[in-house]
Amino acid sequence: MQAVRDRLLELRRPREGRDIMAFETMRDVLDYAKKFHHDLSAFYAGLEQKTDKEKIRILLNYMSRHEEHLTECLNEYEADTTERMLSVWFKYTPEMPQCRCFEQVRFSSDMTVDEIVDAAKRIDECFLQLYRQMAEKAPTPETKDLFNKLLEMEQRENVLRLSHALSFIEQD
């Protein structure tokens, strides 16, 4: 589990003197988002294996599958996007030092449903911020539209995940 957490934190570390989340092209943003959701899925699956609480295991399994679903959605967005748009370069990219998803969230196998949901909401807010900022800085109307669609997708998925998690909380 620590190895997956380290991989997720690695996504946030600067490389070759660049900013932590310095994206160059639209493809870079999508690749980052896909890798993050995929790694988050693996992280939730690792936590699921470490808990002995049935309810928590079911919730973490759902969250892991949900993150994989988001990865698949992003793959579909990329497949439906023209090569020209994927190659669009960004002159200014957002800096998000205040949004250190995994540095601010502490997961453990003995978390409650409420704690897991709160942590997931903080992580989700990072992507909402990213897509909002990318839409604001989009160099073309087409890329702005794509980021707005990604933002809408993330918001819809967050509502779905939250309603599912609330059903777990209400069962207590």
N, C-alpha and C positions, 0 to 999 in steps of 0.2 A: 504494500500500500504506500510506503514511503517513496518507493521508486516512481510511482505514478504521480504523487504529489510533487516530487522533484521535477518531473517532466512538465507538469503544468506550470510550475514556477519558472522553468527554463523558457517558456514562451514569452515571459515578461522581461527577460534579461537582455540588455543591449548587446549587439553584435557589431564588431568592426567600427566602433565609435558612433553607431547610429542610435537614435532614440529608441526607447523600449518598444513602442508600437509604431515605428515609422514604416508606413506602407508606401509602396511605390506605384503599384498598379491596382486596378480593380481585382485582378486575379489574386494578388497578394492578400487583399482583405478577405476574399472568399476562402482562400487556403488557410489563413489564420483561423477564421471562424469554424471551418470544418474540423481542423485539427483540435481546436479547443473543445468543441462539442464531443468529438470522438474520445479525447482523453478524459473529459469529465464523465462520460459514460463508463469508461473503464474504472475511474476512481469510485463512482457510486457502486459499481459491481464489486470492487474490492472491499468496500465497507460492508456491503451486503453479506459477504462471506465471513466477516469478522463478528457480526452481531448474533446474539442468541435470542433476540426478541423477534418473534414472528411478524408482528405488525410493522416493525422497522424494516425487516428483511423485505416484506412485500412492497413497502413504500420505496425503498432503495432500488429494488428490481424495476419498479415502474419508472423511476427517475432515470435509471440507466438506459432502459429501452426508449424513453422519451428523448434523451440526448442523442441516441443513435438515429431516431426519427428526424431530429433537426439536422443532423449530418446529411441524411439522405435528401432532405428538402433543399439544403444548400447545393448538393450535387445536381439536383434537378434545375435549380436556378442557374447554375453555371452552364449546364448542358443547353439550356434555352437561351443563353446569352451569346451574342455574336462575339467572334474573336476580336473584332474591332473594339467593342466595348470592354472586353476583358483586358485589353492592352492599354486602356486609357491611363495616362500617368497623372498623378496628383502632384500639384505644385506645393500645396500645404497639406500636411496630414495632422490629424488630431494628436495631441499629447494628453495622456490620461494618467498622470502620476497619482491622482487622488483615487483612482480605481484599481486597486491592487487586489483583485478578486480572491486569490488564494492566500495572500499574505494577511488579509484581514479576517479570514474565515478559518476557524479551527474545527475540523471534523474529528469525531471519535466514534468508536463502535458503541458507546453507551449514550449517545445523544437521544433526546426525545423527538417525537414527531414535530413539535413546535420548533425546536432548535434546527432540525434539518430543513424545514420549510423556510425559516428565516434566513439561513445560510444560502439556500438556493435562490431566494429572492434577491439577496445582495449580489450574487453572481450574475443573475439575469439582468440586473440593472446595469452592469458593466456593458453588456451587449446593446442594451437600449441606448446607452450613452454613446457608444461607438457608432452605431448606425445613425443616430441623430447628428452627431458631429460630421460624419462622412457625408451625409446628405447636405449639410450646410456648406461644406467645402467642395462639393462635387464640381468638377470642371465642366460638365456638360449636363443639359437637361435629362438626357437618357440615364446617366449614372445617378443623378439625383433621384429620378423616378425609381431606379432599382433599389437604392438604399431606403427609400420610403417604403417600398414593398417589403424589404427585409425587416424593417422596423415593425410594420404591421403584422408580419408573420410572427416575429418574436413576441409581440404583445398578445396575439391570439393564443400562441402556445403557452405563454405564461398564465393566462387566464385558465386555460384547460388544466395545466399542471396544478395551479392553485386550487381549483375546484375539486380536483381529485384528492389533493392533500387534505383539504378541509373535510372531506368525507372520512378520512382516517381520524382526524381530530375529534369529529363529532361522535365517533364510535366509543370514545373513552367514557 
